[in-house]
Amino acid sequence: MGVKIISWSRTPSLIHGSVCKIYCQVFCLNKKILMIRPKMSLANDGNYRELRWFSAWTLKEKLVDFQLPTDVSETVSQISVPFGYAYIQFLDTSVAAETCEELFTADAPRIELALNGVEVFMNASGSHHQLRKLNLRIDAMKSATLFCGGVYMYGNHQGCDGGRLYYDGCSCIAINGDVVAQGSQFSLKDVEVLVAQVDLDAVSSYRGSISSFREQASHKSKVSSVKVLYKLCQSFKLQHFPTNPVEVKYHCPEEEIAFGPSCWLWDYLRRSGASGFLLPLSGGADSSAVAAIVGSMCQLVIKDIKNGDQQVKADALRIGKYTNGEFPTDSKEFAKRIFYTVYMGTENSSEETRSRAKKLSDEIGSWHLDVNIDSIISALISLFQTLTGKRPRYKVDGGSNVENLGLQNIQARVRMVWAFMLASLMPWVHNKPGFYLVLGSSNVDEGLRGYLTKYDCSSADINPIGSISKQDLRAFLRWAAIHLGYSSLAEVEAAPPTAELEPIRSNYNQLDEVDMGMTYEELSVYGRLRKIFRCGPVSMFQNLCHKWCGRLTPSEVAEKVKHFFKYYSINRHKMTVLTPSYHAESYSPEDNRFDLRQFLYNSRWPYQFRKIDELVQDIDGDKTATIPNVKVSEVTSGGSGLGVVAAGSGNPEVGR
């Protein structure tokens, strides 16, 4: 007995704005509504706040009669339909639904439904992209059918959700633990349909071979059903072959960075009404990574146009302002129309970063500008001197830390103002309608540490890398230099990270990791412990004593933990104005939706730091002592957390 199974991905419309009380799936057949299945487990953590809009269906044992609204009733010629937790019993098979979160719950509905004989499960999901996450979703689908047997049809949204999330499609069909069809994970298509042909007799045989399944099914309580006099399956035909299992395709993290944010940017651009992007391109790692992602977006657009996607072509014609039958055929030519890059140099900038910015812009095809902003900075300093009678100096010229920080922040904030001015007026200069969106380029580690100036170039309209770690960005630059054809990125990746906001001297060169007092690798470790493993200062110290045992003494670990939490707490307020960023990392500090925490802390952490000191004294007093109350024995990170990273450019030190 065979059945053709269809799963799909589609662009989300209004996901987080519904005023409905119950989150439902509606089963339809031949212009009739068969049943309405409400969601029973709501997602209410991480990026999701479903309880803000919906209520979970709790009447699990009850199937009610739901009266349809008048307009719906007149359209389908039905007065009421079954509503609740149930499955649909066709003449030849049974079908049921799970909804998004229910795939990942401990007491998943499919277990009880499978024991009641349901063979086909459908899941209409909205699962967002996150680096290295797809395997969790695939494993859940494979496990769902491996232990209970059956067919699992998983359909997922695809595209920008109207905010920081990108739903990455990758619809799948699985049977008895094998994936037989997999959709694309990153695509510009509005709709993608996935089809597979499966043999439901294989489900019956699979379940019958498991004695424990037979035993549990024999005394499982009954689930309500809705009977439908209709056949879904076809009898045996020689020309109808069951679809063979496929090898699941997983993108490497570098590919995920290249394609996920690219699709998000394209969806944002075509729906926002903007005419393109403007990026302050410093020649450092972060801004170069953003430029490469925009370049990747342009390549994806041209590829889909060549493959005949009429919707992508129509959007490209509208955004690129093509006329007289012209249409984009080259990614560099398309980038020239929609992408401005600007290098804003000062007396502290080097020729190396200026050269790298120019090379990369040429490789991508952006409209590149090179401007010196010293005159603006000098005017502001002179105005300050006129007002106060004092002229601040850099630290290398004998100034204090306060003066040094203030001078760096002036440069950073001038760049932000200049970027928005160019984004507003450059289309007018070139006789183009509309406006450009300003792209930010701060990474997740700098946000966690607060190593950025409030309202500098990190303040933009959107940021495609704001939730990506420095280590992952470095790996992406190496990958993109080869696979995207932007060879200058290899030079960018090899350069030491520097904000270039202080004067360069023969005996002094500003470096990000020296300014921060910690490496980017350490920041990744701190970030994962803080967010994923929910560690405060004391539990982080305990975990790192084990993780870094033999490399650092407990007192050295204590100093590092205190240093991190001091600056984390001082700068947490910056997260309240952080540029909306593509969500890609599980330890993002973004506090709009994902990391909801206070932004005012006692930066001295008196109780926690005192407790750490007591633990250090206890350990020093007894060298054989163990670290008590350890919550996590190991944390996955890109390395030991002790190495020095050499990558791109960074941002200035903390400042209001």
Secondary structure, 3 states (H helix, E strand, C coil): CEEEEEEEEECCCCCCCCCCCECEEEEEECCEEEEEEECCCCCCCCCCCHHHCCECCCCCCCEEEEECCHHHHHHHCCCEEEEECCEEECCCCEEEEECHHHHCCCCCHHHHHHHCCCCEEEEEECCECCCCCHHHHHHHHHHHHHHHCCEEEEEEEEEECCCCCEEECCCEEEECCEEEEECCCCCCCCEEEEEEEEEHHHHHHHHHCCHHHHHHHHCCCCCCEEECCCCCCECCCCCCCCCCCCCCCCCCHHHHHHHHHHHHHHHHHHHHCCCEEEEECCCCHHHHHHHHHHHHHHHHHHHHHHCCCHHHHHHHHHHHCCCCCCCCCCHHHHHHHHEEEEEEECCCCCHHHHHHHHHHHHHHCCEEEEEECHHHHHHHHHHHHHHHCCCCCCHHHCCCHHHHHHHHHHHHHHHHHHHHHHHHHHHHHCCCCCCEEEECCCCHHHHHHCCCCCCCCCCCCEECCCCCCHHHHHHHHHHHHHHCCCCHHHHHHHCCCCCCCCCCECCECCCHHHHHCCCHHHHHHHHHHHHCCCCCHHHHHHHHHHHCCCCCCHHHHHHHHHHHHHHHHHHHHHHHHCCCECCCCCCCCCCCCCCCCCCCCCCCCHHHHHHHHHHHHHHHHCCCCCCCCCCCCCCCCCCCCCCCCCCCCCCCCCCC
